[in-house]
């Protein structure tokens, strides 16, 4: 049932769960209601257009819409929300501008902030990838690059701007632990560094990151065939099919014993990690360790 100016609170609530843009047709009272506005935006972030002017000046409401717009395409973008919809007072609020940039990189802060050391240092502590928006001096400042690498080191191979740091061991170790993708620009300089390799294995995140390591090194006692490192590696991998690839990689070894299988099962339950991947592995290989 479409919303009208005469709709009750419960009727509006019910419809907004289905279509946030129905807020447009609600009464002025309900468009000024924080909970209804937040619900509408959660269902469709473009619904912020129909919130009251008071709520468009509310930090939480504005950030909710900007955050939601980062993950879904819709009638409007995060930058449109920031530039054209929310209250002008929020744009002068540095704390709000900072948070908006963190949750949605399409919301550009003023250029002077992108060149401000303190501002960008705080930004990359929360999202290392956002270093790419900083000015040249920011991107070549070792402290900022190191801080960004500790949060997410993937950016280091995105641009020659960071070539200066490809041989920096402290930055390399930070990137090995935090990156979610292969970092070839760093790897070729530290491929014989045991600590660097162990950090990649223990913080694998996905299988492609492990693929940087030669198989003979990966499938060794100094690689993944170490119980502690194997556990760190296995449970750092987020996707089920990637964990299965890891198990299939070690098939030719005698590493996966019944005892280790039981430990994986117990640890999976503790960490609330899907365990079916182990069963799939044994089923595919027609192995029964139970």
DABEL-V637721 format. One record per backbone hydrogen bond with DSSP energy under -0.5 kcal/mol. CO is the residue of the C=O (numbers start at 1). NH is the residue of the N-H. E is the energy in kcal/mol with one decimal. If there is no record, write none. Layout:
CO|NH|E ; CO|NH|E
This chain:
4|7|-1.8 ; 8|12|-2.5 ; 9|13|-2.9 ; 10|14|-2.2 ; 11|15|-2.0 ; 12|16|-2.5 ; 13|17|-1.2 ; 15|18|-1.2 ; 15|19|-2.8 ; 19|22|-1.7 ; 20|23|-1.9 ; 21|24|-1.7 ; 22|25|-1.7 ; 23|26|-1.4 ; 27|31|-2.0 ; 28|32|-0.8 ; 30|33|-1.2 ; 31|52|-2.3 ; 32|34|-0.6 ; 33|37|-2.5 ; 34|38|-2.8 ; 35|39|-2.2 ; 36|40|-2.4 ; 37|41|-2.3 ; 38|42|-2.2 ; 39|43|-1.7 ; 40|44|-2.6 ; 44|47|-2.6 ; 45|48|-1.6 ; 46|49|-1.8 ; 47|50|-2.1 ; 48|51|-1.2 ; 52|56|-1.9 ; 53|57|-0.6 ; 54|57|-0.8 ; 55|58|-1.4 ; 56|87|-2.1 ; 57|59|-0.5 ; 58|62|-2.6 ; 59|63|-2.8 ; 60|64|-2.0 ; 61|65|-2.0 ; 62|66|-2.3 ; 63|67|-3.0 ; 64|68|-2.5 ; 65|69|-2.0 ; 66|70|-0.6 ; 67|70|-1.1 ; 68|71|-1.3 ; 68|72|-0.9 ; 77|81|-2.1 ; 78|82|-2.3 ; 79|83|-3.0 ; 80|84|-2.9 ; 80|85|-0.7 ; 81|85|-1.3 ; 81|86|-2.5 ; 87|90|-1.0 ; 87|91|-0.7 ; 88|91|-0.6 ; 88|92|-0.6 ; 89|92|-0.8 ; 90|93|-1.4 ; 92|94|-0.9 ; 93|97|-2.6 ; 94|98|-2.5 ; 95|99|-2.1 ; 96|100|-2.8 ; 97|101|-2.1 ; 98|102|-2.0 ; 99|103|-2.1 ; 100|104|-1.5 ; 104|107|-2.0 ; 106|108|-1.1 ; 110|113|-1.2 ; 110|114|-1.4 ; 111|115|-0.9 ; 113|116|-1.4 ; 114|135|-1.7 ; 115|117|-0.6 ; 116|120|-2.5 ; 117|121|-2.5 ; 118|122|-2.1 ; 119|123|-1.9 ; 120|124|-2.7 ; 121|125|-1.2 ; 122|126|-0.8 ; 123|126|-1.2 ; 123|127|-2.4 ; 127|130|-1.5 ; 128|131|-1.7 ; 129|132|-1.6 ; 130|133|-1.7 ; 131|134|-1.8 ; 135|139|-2.2 ; 136|140|-0.9 ; 138|141|-1.3 ; 140|142|-0.7 ; 141|145|-2.7 ; 142|146|-3.0 ; 143|147|-2.1 ; 144|148|-2.6 ; 145|149|-2.6 ; 146|150|-1.8 ; 147|151|-1.0 ; 148|152|-2.9 ; 152|155|-0.7 ; 153|156|-1.6 ; 154|157|-1.1 ; 155|158|-2.1 ; 159|162|-1.5 ; 160|163|-1.7 ; 162|165|-2.3 ; 163|166|-1.5 ; 165|168|-1.4 ; 167|169|-0.8 ; 168|172|-2.5 ; 169|173|-2.9 ; 170|174|-1.9 ; 171|175|-2.5 ; 172|176|-2.4 ; 173|177|-1.6 ; 174|178|-1.8 ; 175|179|-2.7 ; 183|186|-1.4 ; 183|187|-2.9 ; 184|188|-1.9 ; 186|189|-1.4 ; 186|190|-0.9 ; 187|190|-1.0 ; 187|191|-0.8 ; 190|193|-1.9 ; 192|194|-0.8 ; 193|197|-2.4 ; 194|198|-2.6 ; 195|199|-2.0 ; 196|200|-1.7 ; 197|201|-2.3 ; 198|202|-2.7 ; 199|203|-1.1 ; 201|204|-0.9 ; 204|206|-3.2 ; 205|238|-2.3 ; 206|209|-0.9 ; 206|210|-0.8 ; 207|210|-0.6 ; 207|211|-1.5 ; 209|212|-0.9 ; 210|213|-2.0 ; 214|217|-1.0 ; 214|218|-2.7 ; 215|219|-3.1 ; 217|220|-0.6 ; 218|220|-1.2 ; 218|224|-3.4 ; 218|225|-0.5 ; 220|223|-1.8 ; 220|225|-1.8 ; 224|226|-1.4 ; 226|230|-3.5 ; 227|231|-2.3 ; 228|232|-2.2 ; 229|233|-3.0 ; 230|234|-3.4 ; 231|235|-2.4 ; 232|236|-1.0 ; 233|236|-0.6 ; 233|237|-1.0 ; 234|237|-0.6 ; 239|243|-1.8 ; 240|244|-2.0 ; 241|245|-1.8 ; 242|246|-1.7 ; 243|247|-1.9 ; 244|248|-2.5 ; 245|249|-1.8 ; 246|250|-1.3 ; 248|251|-1.0 ; 250|253|-1.5 ; 255|257|-1.6 ; 257|261|-2.5 ; 258|262|-2.1 ; 259|263|-1.8 ; 260|264|-2.6 ; 261|265|-2.2 ; 262|266|-2.4 ; 263|267|-2.7 ; 264|268|-2.6 ; 265|269|-1.8 ; 266|270|-2.1 ; 267|271|-2.4 ; 268|272|-0.5 ; 268|273|-2.8 ; 269|272|-0.7 ; 275|278|-1.7 ; 275|279|-1.0 ; 276|280|-2.9 ; 277|281|-2.0 ; 278|282|-2.2 ; 279|283|-2.3 ; 280|284|-2.9 ; 281|285|-1.8 ; 282|286|-0.5 ; 282|287|-2.8 ; 283|286|-0.7 ; 287|289|-0.5
